[in-house]
Amino acid sequence: MHALDALGSLLVAAFGALLAWRTGAGALTLQAAGETTMILGAPVWLGQALMVPGFVLLALAGLYRAADHGQAMRRAVPDEGLS
């Protein structure tokens, strides 16, 4: 069971990293284009750039949970060399 949970956590980490990368790249593109909101004139890239830390945190949480499940797998397997 821990193996499937670890795999799922690794997929969450990969998805979070992909989202962080693409969101950051999109924010840089919007910044270079100088796009602003129509009414307020606020930079659009700022809102998109503020999403990146959350996606990075999602990736780190996935890696943490995968490592936690990996340790649980190692603890659950009895060491047959000591018998």
BALOBA-1460 file (C-alpha; in Angstrom, 3 decimals):
// residues 83
<rec num="1" residu="m" x="0.000" y="0.000" z="0.000"/>
<rec num="2" residu="h" x="2.835" y="2.395" z="0.787"/>
<rec num="3" residu="a" x="4.286" y="1.822" z="-2.674"/>
<rec num="4" residu="l" x="1.132" y="3.124" z="-4.354"/>
<rec num="5" residu="d" x="0.952" y="6.055" z="-1.965"/>
<rec num="6" residu="a" x="4.595" y="6.879" z="-2.683"/>
<rec num="7" residu="l" x="3.950" y="6.705" z="-6.424"/>
<rec num="8" residu="g" x="0.924" y="8.980" z="-6.079"/>
<rec num="9" residu="s" x="2.942" y="11.443" z="-4.020"/>
<rec num="10" residu="l" x="5.675" y="11.462" z="-6.654"/>
<rec num="11" residu="l" x="3.064" y="12.210" z="-9.309"/>
<rec num="12" residu="v" x="1.763" y="15.098" z="-7.200"/>
<rec num="13" residu="a" x="5.331" y="16.398" z="-6.875"/>
<rec num="14" residu="a" x="5.901" y="16.159" z="-10.632"/>
<rec num="15" residu="f" x="2.594" y="17.891" z="-11.346"/>
<rec num="16" residu="g" x="3.376" y="20.678" z="-8.873"/>
<rec num="17" residu="a" x="6.823" y="21.187" z="-10.388"/>
<rec num="18" residu="l" x="5.366" y="21.289" z="-13.904"/>
<rec num="19" residu="l" x="2.750" y="23.835" z="-12.870"/>
<rec num="20" residu="a" x="5.353" y="25.981" z="-11.100"/>
<rec num="21" residu="w" x="7.643" y="25.918" z="-14.117"/>
<rec num="22" residu="r" x="4.955" y="26.771" z="-16.668"/>
<rec num="23" residu="t" x="3.319" y="29.411" z="-14.475"/>
<rec num="24" residu="g" x="6.688" y="31.061" z="-13.885"/>
<rec num="25" residu="a" x="7.502" y="30.975" z="-17.593"/>
<rec num="26" residu="g" x="4.103" y="32.463" z="-18.390"/>
<rec num="27" residu="a" x="4.596" y="35.226" z="-15.854"/>
<rec num="28" residu="l" x="7.960" y="36.107" z="-17.381"/>
<rec num="29" residu="t" x="6.397" y="36.217" z="-20.836"/>
<rec num="30" residu="l" x="3.617" y="38.499" z="-19.618"/>
<rec num="31" residu="q" x="6.168" y="40.745" z="-17.927"/>
<rec num="32" residu="a" x="8.233" y="40.993" z="-21.101"/>
<rec num="33" residu="a" x="5.107" y="41.834" z="-23.101"/>
<rec num="34" residu="g" x="4.140" y="44.528" z="-20.608"/>
<rec num="35" residu="e" x="0.523" y="43.382" z="-20.464"/>
<rec num="36" residu="t" x="-1.692" y="45.261" z="-18.010"/>
<rec num="37" residu="t" x="-5.315" y="45.046" z="-16.937"/>
<rec num="38" residu="m" x="-7.718" y="47.086" z="-19.066"/>
<rec num="39" residu="i" x="-9.316" y="49.251" z="-16.380"/>
<rec num="40" residu="l" x="-6.727" y="49.558" z="-13.584"/>
<rec num="41" residu="g" x="-3.566" y="49.273" z="-15.639"/>
<rec num="42" residu="a" x="-2.092" y="46.831" z="-13.116"/>
<rec num="43" residu="p" x="0.524" y="44.370" z="-14.405"/>
<rec num="44" residu="v" x="-1.031" y="40.976" z="-15.185"/>
<rec num="45" residu="w" x="2.210" y="39.075" z="-14.625"/>
<rec num="46" residu="l" x="2.263" y="39.927" z="-10.918"/>
<rec num="47" residu="g" x="-0.836" y="37.878" z="-10.126"/>
<rec num="48" residu="q" x="0.475" y="34.945" z="-12.097"/>
<rec num="49" residu="a" x="3.911" y="35.135" z="-10.462"/>
<rec num="50" residu="l" x="2.304" y="35.022" z="-7.016"/>
<rec num="51" residu="m" x="0.964" y="31.532" z="-7.818"/>
<rec num="52" residu="v" x="4.438" y="30.042" z="-8.343"/>
<rec num="53" residu="p" x="5.424" y="29.654" z="-4.640"/>
<rec num="54" residu="g" x="2.228" y="27.702" z="-3.967"/>
<rec num="55" residu="f" x="2.997" y="25.264" z="-6.770"/>
<rec num="56" residu="v" x="6.580" y="24.895" z="-5.536"/>
<rec num="57" residu="l" x="5.227" y="24.132" z="-2.084"/>
<rec num="58" residu="l" x="2.892" y="21.528" z="-3.624"/>
<rec num="59" residu="a" x="5.881" y="19.844" z="-5.287"/>
<rec num="60" residu="l" x="7.871" y="19.867" z="-2.055"/>
<rec num="61" residu="a" x="4.942" y="18.422" z="-0.108"/>
<rec num="62" residu="g" x="4.646" y="15.624" z="-2.653"/>
<rec num="63" residu="l" x="8.344" y="14.832" z="-2.322"/>
<rec num="64" residu="y" x="8.092" y="14.870" z="1.464"/>
<rec num="65" residu="r" x="5.136" y="12.491" z="1.467"/>
<rec num="66" residu="a" x="6.866" y="10.176" z="-1.033"/>
<rec num="67" residu="a" x="9.941" y="10.035" z="1.206"/>
<rec num="68" residu="d" x="7.724" y="9.398" z="4.225"/>
<rec num="69" residu="h" x="6.022" y="6.480" z="2.477"/>
<rec num="70" residu="g" x="9.416" y="5.169" z="1.376"/>
<rec num="71" residu="q" x="10.612" y="5.116" z="4.971"/>
<rec num="72" residu="a" x="7.410" y="3.366" z="6.044"/>
<rec num="73" residu="m" x="8.020" y="0.700" z="3.397"/>
<rec num="74" residu="r" x="11.549" y="0.124" z="4.680"/>
<rec num="75" residu="r" x="10.317" y="-0.146" z="8.271"/>
<rec num="76" residu="a" x="7.559" y="-2.607" z="7.307"/>
<rec num="77" residu="v" x="9.884" y="-5.044" z="5.524"/>
<rec num="78" residu="p" x="11.585" y="-7.390" z="8.035"/>
<rec num="79" residu="d" x="15.330" y="-7.714" z="7.673"/>
<rec num="80" residu="e" x="15.863" y="-11.379" z="6.705"/>
<rec num="81" residu="g" x="19.643" y="-11.209" z="6.970"/>
<rec num="82" residu="l" x="19.590" y="-11.064" z="10.797"/>
<rec num="83" residu="s" x="17.614" y="-14.282" z="11.391"/>
